[in-house]
Structures are given as structure tokens and as C-alpha cells.
């Protein structure tokens, strides 16, 4: 059976000590520092210095129970997509009901190194963690929302969006229920969110995200606290009107009439918060209004976000023009969008103004993460530090385990557009970090994938600085022998890409599907030394804890989470290939490392 190293001997620390040291777990804060594995700058006693806060937190409680579970319990499949996956159980057209279906098998991928016999008996666990990505927690009543683009493209609005918070809480519940890593049984060290944690750069959404992750009561409501004021109570046939008998376009396709749905969707719910430490990576929807516009300084759009007018319908020609403008980055600062809103001011409906809907700045994003109210199981700042705040950066490193560090990048382009890039300063920082930590393995996290870093809009704060795309990042990561993986999201699709490089410098790029579009997945990743000159990276996909089957009469927190998944499966014109191929799901990825 697999052997577990280092994490089982971490001394337990009391909560006060952990929280006091929480800000020290970041090896760098985006200002050029990079500590070696046994640097005293971790701010812990010598016996604990090699160990990250994320590992130290595993010294007691549920994670410790998972770590010390009998070997007979692993490998396990329960609670993962190895066991079962939500699958349609009715019909072949129209609205289809979901139920439990067969699981997805694990696939061996040996493009980068040969798999050697007997490795299961030799392997030693290095680290294990969970990736969340593209939660898109959505304030569906926000005036800046662009549901009306559905008149030009039907999948521009999702019927399930009102239930993003309930779905995310259920995902937290799933992670809390896992009994360690599925293959090795080692403790899960942490959860990393790889961006688009919020949907529309709104302070309401940011507060909901932080409470979902760290625990607390969440009211996914804004504007008038007494009732819902969004498009799903508009009486417009363009959108699913769940509480109304109106035969809207979605009901004509089989969507149900669910009396009380909207009241339930905005009702207060409770998140238990993750029992694991968690870290945060920024995405374009976190940094930019609508995830596309570099519109800071546009007072009209800022005022519109908190104001009392909302556009709910638009002609198809104008919708298509805005969609094309977004796709081709014709107006990255939002001028065309701004002009369209002004031109259609008379068509807007009145809603309740709400200052909480204001866009948040990068500094406010950092301060919110650093707020002690949102520390949960730690670390303080969830990777970000006061040094990030002082330097105006959102990238950092942290120690995962004795031999592994994590690097979180900021791939959002402040100049606008949904694709990404990084500036020269961050690229050089990444290079220094890799070089100065050559005695540690490295896992890189970002929102954008290598294929979606093609945006070179200048950063308004650094207009003379060059922007660098995914190909340059791949080349840099492949020039160091310590890179194991680049873990990201953005595309809402499962895809695993081998990046071959000579001299044992190959690595795997692991992209995971979103938690807003079906099949609504997260991923467990385990790093293992096979003790034969190779490493294995095991990837195991998980769904939320909500039951696969729905009950239309169940509008409880759990019932809404199940409905969230089923609505996402039935969303009109949604993509059906986001689960990826079997080789992109549950895998063993082999690497040869010196």
C-alpha cells in the first residue's frame, strides 16, 4: 500500500498560533521574494519550519482522521465521479431529469514518461489538494447583468444562475465529507480556487464567496429585501418565469412551473465553510465588470451598478452587436456597452438601488480576503498578504508540503477582455521563484489556460509594460525541472495537456470544468513519488453533495443545490462537451523527474 510521508508527523498547533502565523505562509507576495524550503522566515519554530500553515492545520480534526484512516479504506471511490456521475434518466429531448449514472474510470496517461510496474507498492504521497474553479457566484438582480443578450444568443443567460450560492455550499459540503485523498488516503492539504469566484465584480458577490468558503450565513439577495426584482419575475417570455403560469420560451421546452422558487432562491442559507485551509486565485470575472471591461474610472457604469434602473430586454440586432464587440475586444474599456445603455435608457425598468452592488477594486479584493471575519480555517489572507496590498499585486507563492510549493498567478489583463496575459514584472518574478526554489517541486495555479492567454491589451497602470501570453509561460515553466503541473480553469471544460520538454522538464497542464455549467465539477489532485525515477499526478473529479435526482417540491437548501445541477444540464443551447474526454477526467499522469 502507499506510504505517507511528512504530513502525518506535523505537530498540532492551537488556533491562536495558527492565525498569528497565517500571514507568514506565503513565500512571496508578488514583490520578488522567494524563500527556500527551510528558511527561518516562515516564522515558526525550527521543528515546524518546513511545513506550511495548510499542512499544520491538518494536525487535528476531520483532516487528521482522514490521514490516519486504516489503509484498507484506500483507494476509495465513494463521493467521487469514480463511483457515480449525474446522468439523464428520462427521454432524449426536452427537459430531462437526472439520476445517478455509472462512474468514470481512471485513465493512465504516459505521454511524458513510461509507467513502471510495481509503482503502487513503492509510491510515497507528497501532497494532495482540491481545485475549485469558476464558481461564478452571481447577484442575479444586479443592474449590470446582461441577460438581455439572450435575444441574440440563447445561452447568453442560464436559468440556473439564481442558485449559484446553494450549489457552491453543496460543493463545500462534498469536500468536507471526503476522507482524505482518494488514491493514497493522505490528508487533503488545502482547497485552491482558480478564479471567477464571483461573476460580475460586485461587492455582494465577493461577500457571498468569502462566506461560502469560510463559513457563515449568506443571503443571496440584493435590492429590495422583501422580494426578487430580476428578469425571472419580469413577465418576459425570453426568460424562465418559474413562479408564473406564463408559457415562456423555457417552459415551452419543458421547464417546470415551480411556485415559490424565487423566494427560496434569495432566502438566507448557511455554509459550514471548508474544514480545510483555502487559497484564492483571481479571475477576469473577479477583476473586471462583466468579466470583460477595463472600465475603472467610468463613473457612469459605476453609478449604474448601484442605481435603480435595469435593462431587461434588447432587440436581437443590438444584442448581436454587443456580443461581437465582447468576443473580438472591439471596446475593451466598455465604451460601446456604455453607449448602448444610454441609448436604451427609456426601456429600463425601475429596481431598488443598492450600494452593496458597487464594483470592487483590486485593493478591496485583497482587503476582503485579509479581513479576520473571513479567515475561517486559514490562512489569513488565503494566500494574499499585506505585502500584496502595498505592492498592488495579486500573485504569490506558498509552501504546500516539505518538497512542494504552490505559485498563484494573476493572469487577468486590467486593460479589458476575457482572455488573459501577464506583465513582464510578473513573468520575471515567476522566473526568479522557479530558480530560487529549484530544490522544491512546483505547482502553478492561474485562472486562464495556456490557450486563452492571447490578450495583450496594455495595463492602464503600466502602459509601457509588455504583456506575455500562454506560449511564453509554457516555455518558461518547461525550462525548469521542478515544474510538475499548471492547474487552471476559465474554459469551463475538463482538459489535460502534456507539455513535453527535454531533460526531465516536462509538465502537465490540468484545466478543470466550472461549477456553474453542467457537469459542475471540482477536482482532487494528488502528487506521488513512485520511487522509480517517476512521479504520478492523480486527478479525481467530484460533484457537489446534492443528490443526483431532484424533487420539484423540495425547495430546501439541499433541494435547490440538486435543482441547480439539473437546470444546468437543461440550459438551452448549453455545451454538451464540457466534461471532456475520459483522458481529461479521472487520471494518473506520469512524469519523469530528476
C-alpha positions in Angstrom: 0.0 0.0 0.0 1.1 3.6 -0.5 3.3 5.2 2.2 2.5 8.7 3.5 5.4 11.0 4.3 5.9 14.1 6.5 2.3 15.2 6.9 1.5 12.6 9.5 4.1 13.9 11.9 3.1 17.5 11.8 2.7 18.8 15.4 -0.7 20.2 16.2 -0.9 23.9 16.7 -3.6 25.8 18.6 -5.8 28.1 16.6 -4.3 31.3 18.1 -0.8 30.2 17.0 -2.0 29.3 13.5 -3.9 32.5 12.9 -0.9 34.6 14.2 1.3 32.8 11.7 -1.2 32.7 8.9 0.2 35.7 7.1 3.7 34.0 7.0 2.8 31.0 4.9 3.2 32.9 1.7 6.7 32.5 0.5 6.4 35.7 -1.6 3.8 38.3 -2.0 4.4 39.3 -5.6 7.3 41.7 -4.8 10.2 39.5 -5.7 11.0 37.4 -2.6 11.2 33.6 -2.8 12.3 31.6 0.3 13.9 28.2 0.3 12.1 25.3 1.9 13.8 25.6 5.2 14.0 29.3 5.5 13.5 30.6 9.1 11.4 33.4 7.6 8.4 31.1 7.9 8.0 32.5 11.4 7.6 29.1 13.0 9.8 27.0 15.4 12.5 25.1 13.8 10.7 21.8 14.1 7.8 23.3 12.1 9.7 25.5 9.7 9.4 23.1 6.6 5.7 22.9 7.0 3.1 25.2 5.5 0.2 26.5 7.5 -2.0 24.4 5.2 -0.3 21.3 6.4 -0.2 22.3 10.1 -3.9 22.8 10.1 -4.3 19.1 9.2 -2.8 18.2 12.6 -6.2 17.8 14.2 -9.9 17.4 13.4 -11.5 15.7 10.4 -8.5 16.0 8.2 -6.4 14.2 10.8 -9.0 11.5 11.0 -8.8 11.0 7.2 -5.0 11.0 7.4 -4.9 8.2 9.9 -7.6 6.1 8.3 -6.8 2.4 8.0 -5.0 1.5 4.8 -7.9 -0.8 3.8 -10.0 2.3 3.2 -7.9 3.4 0.2 -8.0 3.7 -2.6 -11.7 4.7 -2.3 -14.3 5.9 -4.8 -17.3 7.0 -2.7 -18.2 10.6 -3.1 -16.2 10.9 -6.3 -17.0 10.5 -10.0 -15.2 7.2 -9.9 -18.3 5.9 -8.2 -21.2 7.6 -10.0 -22.0 10.7 -12.1 -25.2 12.6 -12.6 -26.8 11.3 -15.8 -30.1 11.9 -17.6 -32.7 9.3 -16.7 -35.6 10.4 -18.9 -36.3 11.0 -22.5 -33.9 12.1 -25.2 -35.4 15.6 -25.9 -36.9 18.5 -24.0 -36.4 18.9 -20.2 -34.7 15.8 -18.9 -34.5 14.6 -15.3 -31.2 13.5 -13.8 -30.3 10.5 -11.7 -27.2 8.5 -10.6 -25.2 7.0 -13.5 -22.1 4.9 -13.8 -18.8 6.5 -12.7 -15.9 7.4 -14.9 -12.9 5.1 -14.8 -9.3 6.2 -14.1 -7.2 6.5 -17.3 -3.4 6.1 -17.3 -1.6 8.8 -19.4 2.0 8.1 -20.2 2.8 10.6 -22.9 5.6 12.2 -20.8 7.0 9.1 -19.2 6.6 5.3 -19.1 4.6 3.8 -16.2 6.8 1.2 -14.4 5.4 -1.9 -12.8 5.1 -2.2 -9.1 4.9 1.6 -8.5 1.7 1.3 -6.4 3.7 -0.6 -3.8 6.5 1.9 -3.8 4.7 5.2 -4.0 5.0 7.9 -1.4 2.5 10.7 -1.1 3.9 14.2 -1.5 0.8 16.3 -1.3 -3.0 16.4 -2.1 -5.4 19.3 -2.6 -8.7 20.2 -4.1 -9.3 22.6 -7.0 -12.4 24.8 -7.3 -12.8 26.9 -10.3 -15.3 29.2 -12.0 -17.9 29.2 -9.2 -19.4 32.4 -10.7 -21.4 33.3 -7.6 -24.0 35.6 -9.2 -26.0 38.5 -8.0 -28.8 37.9 -10.5 -30.6 41.1 -9.7 -27.6 43.3 -10.4 -28.4 46.2 -12.9 -25.1 45.5 -14.9 -26.2 42.0 -15.8 -26.6 41.3 -19.5 -29.4 38.7 -19.5 -31.0 40.6 -22.5 -28.2 39.3 -24.8 -30.2 36.1 -24.8 -32.3 37.7 -27.6 -29.2 37.3 -29.8 -27.7 34.1 -28.3 -29.9 31.9 -26.2 -27.1 30.6 -24.0 -26.1 34.1 -23.0 -28.3 33.6 -19.9 -28.5 30.5 -17.8 -31.8 29.5 -16.0 -29.7 28.1 -13.1 -27.9 31.3 -12.1 -30.1 32.2 -9.2 -28.9 29.1 -7.4 -25.1 29.5 -7.6 -24.7 30.1 -3.9 -26.7 27.0 -2.9 -24.6 25.0 -5.4 -21.3 26.3 -4.1 -22.3 25.5 -0.5 -23.1 21.9 -1.5 -19.7 21.7 -3.1 -18.1 22.7 0.2 -20.2 20.0 1.9 -18.8 17.5 -0.5 -15.2 18.4 0.2 -15.8 18.3 3.9 -17.2 14.8 3.6 -14.1 13.4 1.8 -12.0 11.0 3.9 -8.6 12.2 2.5 -7.1 11.7 -0.9 -8.9 9.0 -3.0 -5.7 7.1 -4.1 -3.3 7.5 -1.2 -5.6 8.2 1.7 -3.3 11.1 2.8 -4.8 14.2 4.2 -6.0 16.9 1.8 -3.8 19.9 2.5 -6.0 22.7 1.1 -8.5 23.9 -1.5 -7.5 26.4 -4.2 -10.0 28.4 -6.2 -8.6 29.2 -9.6 -10.6 32.3 -10.3 -14.0 33.6 -11.4 -15.1 33.2 -7.8 -17.6 36.0 -8.5 -19.5 36.7 -11.7 -19.7 40.5 -12.0 -17.0 42.1 -9.9 -19.7 43.1 -7.4 -19.2 43.5 -3.6 -22.4 41.5 -2.9 -20.9 38.5 -4.8 -17.5 38.9 -3.1 -19.1 38.8 0.4 -21.1 35.7 -0.6 -18.0 33.9 -1.9 -16.0 34.6 1.3 -18.8 33.4 3.5 -19.4 30.2 1.4 -15.7 29.3 1.7 -15.0 30.3 5.3 -18.5 29.7 6.8 -21.5 31.8 7.7 -25.0 32.8 6.8 -25.5 34.1 3.3 -28.5 35.9 1.9 -28.1 35.7 -1.9 -30.3 38.8 -2.3 -29.8 42.4 -3.1 -32.0 45.4 -3.8 -35.4 45.1 -2.1 -35.0 42.5 0.7 -38.7 41.7 0.6 -38.9 40.3 -2.9 -36.9 39.3 -6.1 -36.6 42.0 -8.8 -34.7 40.3 -11.6 -35.6 39.1 -15.0 -37.3 35.9 -13.7 -40.2 37.9 -12.3 -40.4 40.2 -15.3 -43.2 38.6 -17.2 -40.9 38.4 -20.3 -41.2 35.2 -22.3 -37.4 35.5 -23.0 -36.6 34.0 -19.6 -37.8 31.1 -17.5 -40.5 32.5 -15.2 -40.6 29.7 -12.5 -43.3 31.2 -10.3 -45.6 32.2 -13.1 -48.0 30.2 -15.3 -46.8 32.1 -18.3 -45.7 29.9 -21.2 -42.3 31.4 -21.5 -39.7 30.1 -24.0 -38.1 27.7 -21.5 -41.4 26.3 -20.3 -42.3 25.5 -23.9 -39.1 23.4 -23.9 -40.3 21.5 -20.8 -39.0 23.7 -17.8 -41.3 23.3 -14.8 -43.6 25.7 -13.0 -42.2 25.9 -9.5 -44.3 28.1 -7.2 -42.1 29.7 -4.5 -38.8 29.1 -6.4 -37.7 32.8 -6.4 -38.5 33.3 -2.7 -36.4 30.2 -2.0 -33.6 31.3 -4.3 -33.0 34.5 -2.3 -33.6 33.1 1.1 -30.8 33.0 3.7 -28.8 29.8 3.8 -25.9 28.6 5.9 -22.5 27.5 4.7 -20.5 25.3 7.1 -17.3 26.6 5.5 -14.4 24.5 4.4 -12.7 22.4 7.1 -9.5 22.7 5.1 -7.4 25.8 4.6 -8.1 27.5 1.3 -6.3 29.8 -1.1 -7.6 32.1 -3.7 -6.6 33.0 -7.3 -8.1 35.9 -9.2 -10.0 35.6 -12.5 -11.3 38.0 -15.1 -14.8 38.0 -13.7 -13.4 38.9 -10.2 -11.4 41.8 -11.6 -13.5 43.2 -14.4 -17.1 44.3 -14.7 -18.9 41.5 -16.7 -15.5 39.8 -16.8 -14.6 41.8 -19.9 -14.4 45.6 -19.3 -11.4 47.5 -18.1 -13.8 50.3 -17.2 -12.4 51.6 -13.9 -12.9 55.3 -13.8 -16.1 55.2 -15.9 -18.4 56.9 -13.4 -21.5 56.2 -15.5 -21.0 52.4 -15.2 -20.1 52.6 -11.5 -23.2 54.6 -10.8 -25.3 52.3 -13.0 -24.2 49.3 -10.9 -25.6 50.7 -7.7 -28.5 52.6 -9.2 -32.2 52.0 -9.7 -32.5 51.1 -13.4 -32.1 47.8 -15.1 -32.4 46.9 -18.8 -34.2 43.6 -19.3 -34.9 43.4 -23.0 -33.0 44.2 -26.1 -33.5 43.7 -29.8 -31.6 40.8 -31.4 -29.5 43.0 -33.7 -28.2 45.2 -30.9 -27.6 42.1 -28.7 -25.5 40.5 -31.5 -23.5 43.7 -31.9 -22.6 43.8 -28.2 -21.8 40.0 -28.3 -19.4 40.6 -31.3 -17.9 43.6 -29.5 -17.1 41.5 -26.5 -15.8 38.5 -28.4 -13.4 40.5 -30.6 -12.4 43.0 -27.9 -13.6 45.9 -30.0 -14.3 48.0 -27.0 -12.2 46.6 -24.1 -12.9 49.6 -21.8 -16.7 49.3 -22.3 -17.4 52.4 -24.4 -19.8 50.6 -26.7 -21.6 49.0 -23.8 -21.8 52.4 -22.1 -23.3 54.0 -25.2 -25.8 51.1 -25.6 -27.1 51.6 -22.1 -27.5 55.3 -22.6 -29.4 54.7 -25.9 -31.8 52.4 -24.2 -32.4 54.3 -21.0 -36.2 54.6 -21.7 -36.6 50.8 -21.9 -35.2 50.3 -18.5 -37.3 49.1 -15.5 -37.1 50.5 -12.0 -35.4 48.4 -9.3 -34.3 49.1 -5.8 -30.9 50.9 -5.7 -28.2 49.1 -3.6 -24.7 50.5 -2.8 -23.6 46.9 -1.9 -23.6 46.2 -5.7 -20.7 48.5 -6.3 -17.7 47.1 -8.2 -14.7 46.3 -6.0 -11.2 47.4 -6.8 -8.1 45.1 -6.6 -7.2 46.6 -3.3 -10.7 46.0 -1.9 -10.5 42.4 -3.1 -7.3 41.9 -1.1 -8.6 43.6 2.0 -11.7 41.4 1.9 -9.6 38.3 1.9 -7.4 39.7 4.7 -10.5 40.6 6.8 -10.3 38.4 10.0 -14.1 37.8 9.7 -13.4 35.7 6.6 -10.3 33.8 7.9 -12.2 30.5 8.5 -9.6 27.7 8.8 -7.0 30.0 7.4 -4.5 31.0 6.3 -5.0 34.7 7.0 -5.5 36.3 3.5 -5.9 33.0 1.8 -2.5 33.4 0.1 -2.7 37.2 -0.2 -0.8 39.4 2.3 -0.3 42.9 3.3 2.8 42.9 1.0 0.4 42.3 -1.9 -1.7 45.2 -0.8 1.3 47.5 -0.5 2.7 46.5 -3.9 -0.6 46.4 -5.7 -0.1 42.7 -6.8 -2.3 39.7 -6.8 0.2 36.9 -7.2 2.1 35.0 -4.5 3.8 31.7 -3.6 3.1 29.4 -0.6 4.5 26.1 0.7 2.3 23.1 0.2 4.5 20.4 1.8 8.2 19.7 2.6 9.1 19.3 -1.1 6.3 21.2 -2.9 5.5 24.9 -3.3 2.5 26.5 -4.9 2.6 29.6 -7.2 -0.6 31.6 -7.8 -0.5 33.9 -10.8 -2.7 36.8 -11.8 -3.5 36.3 -15.5 -6.3 38.9 -15.8 -5.5 41.8 -18.2 -6.6 45.0 -16.5 -6.9 46.6 -19.9 -10.0 44.5 -20.6 -11.3 41.5 -22.5 -11.9 38.0 -21.1 -8.7 36.4 -22.3 -5.6 36.9 -20.2 -1.8 37.6 -20.1 0.8 38.6 -17.6 3.1 41.6 -17.5 6.9 41.5 -17.7 7.3 42.2 -14.0 5.2 39.1 -13.0 6.9 36.9 -15.6 10.3 37.8 -14.3 9.1 37.2 -10.7 7.9 33.8 -11.8 11.3 33.0 -13.3 13.1 34.0 -10.1 10.7 32.0 -8.0 11.3 28.9 -10.0 15.0 29.3 -9.9 15.3 30.1 -6.2 13.2 27.1 -5.3 14.8 24.6 -7.6 15.1 22.1 -4.6 11.3 22.0 -4.4 8.7 20.8 -6.8 6.3 23.5 -8.1 2.6 23.5 -8.9 1.4 26.7 -10.7 -2.1 28.0 -10.4 -3.9 30.5 -12.6 -7.3 31.3 -13.9 -6.5 31.3 -17.6 -5.2 28.4 -19.6 -2.2 28.5 -21.9 -4.5 28.6 -24.9 -6.5 31.5 -23.5 -3.6 33.9 -22.7 -3.6 35.8 -26.0 -4.7 39.2 -24.8 -2.1 41.9 -24.9 -4.2 45.0 -24.0 -1.9 47.3 -22.1 -2.3 47.6 -18.4 -3.6 51.1 -17.7 -1.5 51.3 -14.6 1.6 50.2 -16.5 1.0 51.3 -20.1 4.7 50.8 -21.2 4.9 47.3 -19.8 4.8 44.4 -22.3 2.2 41.7 -21.8 3.1 38.0 -22.2 0.9 35.1 -23.4 0.5 31.5 -22.7 3.2 30.2 -25.0 5.8 32.2 -23.2 4.6 30.9 -19.8 4.7 27.3 -21.1 8.3 27.9 -22.4 9.3 29.3 -19.0 7.8 26.5 -17.0 9.3 24.0 -19.3 12.8 25.4 -18.8 12.9 24.3 -15.1 13.0 20.7 -14.0 10.9 21.4 -10.8 7.6 22.2 -12.5 5.1 19.4 -12.1 1.8 21.0 -13.1 -0.1 24.1 -14.2 -3.6 24.0 -12.8 -6.2 26.4 -14.2 -9.8 26.9 -15.3 -11.6 29.6 -17.4 -12.7 27.5 -20.3 -15.4 25.6 -18.2 -14.1 22.4 -19.7 -12.0 19.5 -18.5 -8.8 19.2 -20.5 -5.4 17.8 -19.6 -2.4 18.7 -21.8 1.1 17.2 -21.7 3.8 19.8 -22.2 7.0 17.9 -23.3 10.4 19.4 -22.7 13.9 17.8 -22.8 15.9 16.9 -19.7 13.1 15.9 -17.4 11.5 19.3 -17.7 8.1 18.2 -18.9 4.9 19.1 -17.0 1.1 18.6 -17.2 -1.5 21.3 -17.7 -4.7 20.5 -15.8 -7.8 22.5 -16.7 -11.0 21.8 -14.8 -14.6 22.4 -15.7 -16.6 25.2 -14.0 -19.1 24.8 -11.2 -21.8 26.9 -12.9 -22.2 24.9 -16.2 -23.0 21.2 -16.3 -21.5 18.9 -15.2 -20.5 21.2 -12.3 -17.2 19.6 -11.2 -14.2 20.2 -8.9 -11.0 18.2 -8.9 -8.8 16.4 -6.3 -5.1 16.3 -7.3 -2.6 14.0 -5.6 1.2 14.2 -6.1 3.0 11.0 -5.6 6.7 9.9 -5.8 6.8 6.4 -7.4 10.4 5.8 -6.1 11.5 4.7 -9.6 12.5 8.0 -11.2 8.9 8.9 -12.0 6.1 10.8 -10.3 2.4 10.3 -10.7 -0.3 13.1 -10.5 -3.7 11.5 -9.8 -6.7 13.6 -10.7 -10.2 12.7 -9.4 -13.3 14.7 -10.2 -16.0 15.4 -7.7 -19.6 16.7 -7.8 -21.4 18.6 -5.1 -23.0 16.7 -2.2 -26.5 17.3 -3.6 -28.5 14.2 -4.7 -28.4 13.4 -8.4 -32.2 13.2 -8.5 -34.4 16.3 -7.9 -37.7 16.7 -6.2 -39.6 19.8 -7.6 -41.4 20.1 -4.2 -38.1 20.3 -2.3 -37.0 24.0 -2.1 -34.7 23.5 0.8 -31.0 24.4 0.6 -30.2 20.8 -0.5 -33.1 20.6 -2.9 -32.0 23.8 -4.6 -28.5 22.5 -5.0 -29.8 19.4 -6.7 -32.0 21.6 -8.9 -29.1 23.8 -9.7 -27.3 20.8 -11.3 -30.4 19.7 -13.2 -31.2 23.2 -14.6 -27.6 23.5 -15.8 -27.9 20.2 -17.7 -31.1 21.5 -19.4 -29.9 25.1 -20.1 -30.9 25.8 -23.7 -28.1 25.6 -26.2 -25.5 24.9 -23.5 -22.4 22.9 -24.5 -22.5 19.2 -24.0 -18.8 18.5 -24.2 -17.6 20.3 -21.1 -16.9 17.1 -19.2 -14.1 16.5 -21.7 -12.9 13.1 -22.8 -12.2 10.2 -20.5 -8.5 11.2 -20.7 -9.3 14.6 -19.2 -11.2 13.4 -16.2 -10.0 10.8 -13.7 -6.4 10.1 -14.5 -2.9 9.0 -13.5 -0.4 11.3 -15.1 3.2 10.1 -15.3 6.2 12.4 -15.2 9.9 11.6 -15.2 11.8 13.9 -12.9 15.4 14.1 -11.7 
